Amino acid sequence: MSSIDRSQSAGGTRTYEVRTYGCQMNVHDSERLSGLLEDAGYVRAPESADGDADVVVFNTCAVRENADNKLYGNLGHLAPKKASRPGMQIAVGGCLAQKDRDTIVKRAPWVDVVFGTHNIGKLPVLLERARVQEEAQVEIAESLEAFPSTLPTRRESAYAAWVSISVGCNNTCTFCIVPALRGKEKDRRPGDILAEVEALVAEGVSEITLLGQNVNAYGSDMGDREAFSKLLRACGQIEGLERVRFTSPHPRDFTDDVIAAMAETPNVMPQLHMPLQSGSDPVLKAMRRSYRQERYLGIIEKVRAAIPHAAITTDIIVGFPGETEEDFQQTLHVVREARFAQAFTFQYSKRPGTPAAEMDGQIPKAVVQERYERLVALQEEISWEENKKQVGRTLELMVAEGEGRKDGTTHRLSGRAPDNRLVHFTKPDQEVRPGDVVTVEITYAAPHHLLAEGAVLDVRRTRAGDAWEKRNTAEQAKPAGVLLGLPKIGVPEPQPAVVSGCGCD
């Protein structure tokens, strides 16, 4: 009996909930998990379900030290609910599942399914097998079975979409466990990528974000070092595609042809997320990062020369083994020179199985915390100064959904500027939908957002707004809300340990 037949014979359609942790790759994988489950006859549980769905799926991350504790704490919370609800199932996938495998079922024997990063397409089959055999199913593939973009997808946004161009990573950074869990880099054919983008645009999508563990290394297994810049230019030829973004690149592979493609392709946005990790050459060497401070700052200088209004963001790790005060001062120096619009800052976290976990010179927690606080304070100051430069500018915003936490009480709406800055603006008298474009003048700057307090200068209704309206109308009577752990599109508001691009690119 199929999962659809069995769910219906059990007394109605079964509901599901997906909980996502980690990077944008995981968020996009969760869209596929949702698509697979809906293709198998499940429906999303309402946001208020809080673990009361018939199937709860954890899509895990293994980058941070507390990932294990967070997972097992959440599984423990669900144990009594599962015991009181015959037929409820729990599945664990993602990077932590790829890493821990049988350990998950040993520590949480009430888990029904464990699957890895390479075989997410097997989830419905594994759930059905666990139900029929009444025992846990653990299936971890060692390599990619099929490129995930061939799977059904339940996108979280009607107007913006992720598009994977590659999976895996060929780098060997000493702090990062992702290559061991995601495998070697595997690139999609350019024609397949562009066909997916064109199909998304035909559905009403007006913004795409190209995804890869090391996005600008695209083409490495095809022997074309300029494949990524060619892909950006090809996206510029797609009618109806208004905004193109990408994440996350690696300084080693960031070449002049990519900068030229960004500057010369109108729909490639003036935004760049370029992980630094450290400003110290000795630390970068210990991290096995294949660039040094001079090379990094040289890239930033070239980008700023070609795209003067570009907003540049980064990832930084504080307290890597062996980091001295002088090493840390070099990181502060790069932050002052680069003047990042925003930085995602991390305190170094040991991950078993990585070379850095066994290195001498592990830094005391108190020292790491003190350095971290100094870095955050400096970056907050720079972010605010850079945002103040936006005051008085007239910007086109793509209206966003769910990004203004106080919009309801302030009678504002929120949107993203071309450089991806978050802007809250006065709600106009006419209807404005997510995906539409408004023109506003910036009147105030805070460290993490901008305000446009005057009247909206122009409203442009778009096909993306039409797509949002069509979806919203069709789903008003349906349960809604896959519980994702990260915002859908755009750089999230900074918090102490926000992950962007796994924090390891």
Secondary structure, 3 states (H helix, E strand, C coil): CCHHHHHHHCCCCCEEEEEECCCHHHHHHHHHHHHHHHHCCCEECCHHHCCCCCEEEEEECCCCCCHHHHHHHHHHHHHHHHHHCCCCEEEEEEHHHHHHCHHHHHHCCCCCEEECCCCHHHHHHHHHHHHHHCCCEEECCCCCCCCHHHCCCCCCCCCEEEEECEECCCCCCCCCCHHHHHCCCEECCHHHHHHHHHHHHHCCCCEEEEECCCHHHCCCCCCCCCHHHHHHHHHCCCCCCCEEEEECCCHHHCCHHHHHHHHHCCCECCEEECCCECCCHHHHHHHCCCCCHHHHHHHHHHHHHHCCCCEEEEEEEECCCCCCHHHHHHHHHHHHHHCCCEEEEEECCCCCCCHHHHCCCCCCHHHHHHHHHHHHHHHHHHHHHHHHCCCCCEEEEEECCCCCCCHHHHCEEEEECCCCCEEEEECCCCCCCCCCEEEEECCEECCCCEEECCCCCEEECCHHHHHHHHHHHHHCCCCCCCCECCCCCCCCCCCCCCCCHHHCC
